[in-house]
Every structure is written in C-alpha cells, then in structure tokens.
Amino acid sequence: MKLLYLADRESMRETGYPMSWDRLVSMPHGPVLSTTLNLINGYVEPSPGGWEDWVADKEDHQVSLRREVTTDDLDELSPVEIDILGRVWQRFGEMGAWEIRNWTHDHCAEWEDPNGSSRVIPYEKLAMAVGYDEKVAHEIAADIREQERLDQLFATR
C-alpha cells in the first residue's frame, strides 16, 4: 500500500497529477490510497476484468499478482508512470512494513495523525508537500477536481 501511495506522490511531484486518481487519506499507520486499500481488504465487490483478475488475496499483509505481467499489459500507464513505479520500487521495495511506515510518517508532510480514524489528504496539501507553491498547488487541485467531475459525468452515461 505504501509503495502505491509513494508512486502517486512521486507522480504528483513530477507531473502535477496522481497516477491512481484514488482518494488519498491519512490513517494511523501513514498515508494510503483509500479505494485501493478497500480492494486489498476485500471490501469492494469483484467485477469481471477487475482487481480480482489481477491481484491475489492478501496473505500476511502482502498482495501479489495472479499472473506474469509484461509492459504491454500495462497499457493504461504511460512510460513516465512505469518509470516512476520502477524508481519507487528501487528506493523503497526492500523496506519492511514498519520501516516504510516510519519513513512516511517522517517524510510525507501531507500526512497527519488521524488519531485512530482517517482524514482526507487534499490534493493542495500533497502538491505543496512535494514542492509546489500555494498558488500552483490550488491550480493543480482545481484541475484534478475538474477531471474527476468530468470522469464522473461520462461514467454515468
């Protein structure tokens, strides 16, 4: 989960956009992608061609791919996003669960301890945490919200 969050964070830093377009939240053990965490925990009903076809059940706090994946299978991702995923894996992939948790607590300024609950991380806050000034961070967040609104509009038709 933390690796995926860090990939989204790095994508925001490099491109001004998240990779997953998931809802970002602070939880007691650090920042997470909300819907992705629900998928990992089995809280989302399976759909054909969806999560269950790609990802094996969680075991010992780990998920794994159900099958071998090639770059061609990742056609929804840009070469930049694939590069970001590789770099995040190189930097953090060997960390244990508690080590990466502690790293996010210490280095992700957008994370706030939600005191046993969860708290949404606004895109403005993430953008500023990765180096954008306040004005640009608000522009980025507004653009992301508009894209999400358009996606919802066309998804309902």
C-alpha positions in Angstrom: 0.0 0.0 0.0 2.7 2.4 0.9 4.6 1.8 -2.3 1.5 2.6 -4.3 1.0 5.8 -2.2 4.6 6.8 -2.8 4.2 6.2 -6.5 1.2 8.5 -6.6 3.1 11.1 -4.5 6.1 10.9 -6.9 3.8 11.2 -9.9 2.3 14.3 -8.4 5.8 15.8 -7.8 6.9 15.0 -11.4 3.8 15.6 -13.4 1.3 17.5 -11.3 -1.1 14.6 -11.5 -1.6 11.5 -9.4 -1.2 8.1 -11.0 -4.1 6.3 -9.4 -6.7 9.1 -9.1 -7.6 7.4 -5.8 -8.8 9.2 -2.7 -5.8 10.0 -0.5 -6.2 9.6 3.2 -4.1 9.8 6.4 -4.6 6.7 8.6 -2.8 5.8 11.8 0.0 3.9 10.0 0.5 6.6 7.4 -0.9 7.8 4.1 -2.9 5.4 1.9 -5.0 5.2 -1.3 -8.5 4.7 0.1 -10.2 2.7 -2.6 -7.1 0.6 -3.3 -6.9 -0.3 0.4 -10.6 -1.3 0.3 -9.8 -3.5 -2.7 -6.8 -5.1 -0.8 -9.0 -5.7 2.2 -11.8 -7.3 0.1 -14.3 -4.5 0.8 -15.2 -3.9 -2.8 -17.4 -6.3 -4.8 -15.4 -8.0 -7.6 -16.1 -7.2 -11.2 -15.1 -9.0 -14.4 -11.6 -8.0 -15.5 -11.1 -6.0 -12.3 -8.9 -6.3 -9.2 -9.7 -10.0 -8.6 -8.4 -11.0 -12.0 -5.1 -9.3 -11.4 -4.3 -9.4 -7.7 -4.2 -12.5 -5.4 -5.7 -12.4 -2.0 -3.9 -10.7 0.9 -1.7 -13.0 2.9 0.4 -11.9 5.8 -0.3 -8.2 4.8 1.0 -8.8 1.3 -0.7 -8.9 -2.1 0.7 -10.5 -5.2 -0.1 -10.7 -8.9 -2.1 -13.7 -10.1 -0.1 -13.9 -13.3 3.1 -12.7 -15.0 2.7 -9.2 -16.3 4.6 -7.6 -19.1 4.9 -3.9 -20.0 2.4 -4.5 -22.8 -0.2 -5.5 -20.1 0.3 -2.0 -18.5 -1.2 -0.1 -21.5 -3.2 2.2 -19.1 0.1 3.5 -17.7 2.4 6.0 -19.5 6.2 5.3 -19.9 6.7 8.1 -17.3 4.4 6.3 -14.8 6.1 2.9 -15.4 9.4 4.7 -14.8 8.1 6.2 -11.5 6.9 2.8 -10.3 10.3 1.3 -11.0 12.1 4.1 -9.1 9.8 3.8 -6.2 10.3 0.1 -6.0 14.1 0.6 -6.3 14.1 3.1 -3.4 11.5 1.5 -1.1 10.9 -2.0 -2.2 13.3 -3.6 0.3 11.9 -1.8 3.3 9.9 -3.7 5.8 6.3 -2.7 6.6 7.3 -0.8 9.8 10.3 0.8 8.2 8.3 2.2 5.3 5.5 3.2 7.7 8.0 5.2 9.8 9.5 6.7 6.6 6.1 8.1 5.5 5.5 9.5 9.0 8.8 11.3 8.9 8.9 12.4 5.2 5.4 12.9 4.0 4.4 16.3 5.3 0.9 15.9 4.0 0.2 13.0 6.5 -1.4 14.0 9.7 -2.1 11.5 12.5 -5.9 11.0 12.4 -6.0 9.7 16.0 -7.4 6.3 15.2 -9.6 7.3 12.3 -8.8 8.6 8.8 -8.5 12.1 7.3 -8.7 13.0 3.7 -5.4 14.4 2.3 -6.4 17.3 -0.1 -4.5 17.4 -3.3 -3.5 21.0 -2.5 -1.7 19.8 0.6 0.1 17.0 -1.3 1.1 19.4 -4.1 2.6 21.8 -1.5 4.3 18.9 0.3 6.1 17.8 -2.9 7.3 21.3 -3.7 4.7 23.4 -5.5 3.9 26.8 -4.2 0.4 27.6 -2.8 -0.9 29.2 -6.0 0.2 26.4 -8.2 -1.0 23.8 -5.7 -4.5 25.3 -5.8 -4.5 25.3 -9.6 -3.3 21.6 -9.7 -6.1 20.6 -7.2 -8.7 22.5 -9.2 -7.6 20.8 -12.4 -7.8 17.4 -10.7 -11.2 18.0 -9.3 -12.4 19.1 -12.7 -11.0 16.0 -14.3 -12.7 13.8 -11.6 -16.0 15.7 -12.3 -15.7 15.0 -16.0 -14.9 11.4 -15.4 -18.0 11.0 -13.2 -20.2 12.8 -15.8 -19.1 10.5 -18.6 -19.1 7.4 -16.4 -22.8 7.8 -15.6 -23.9 7.9 -19.3 
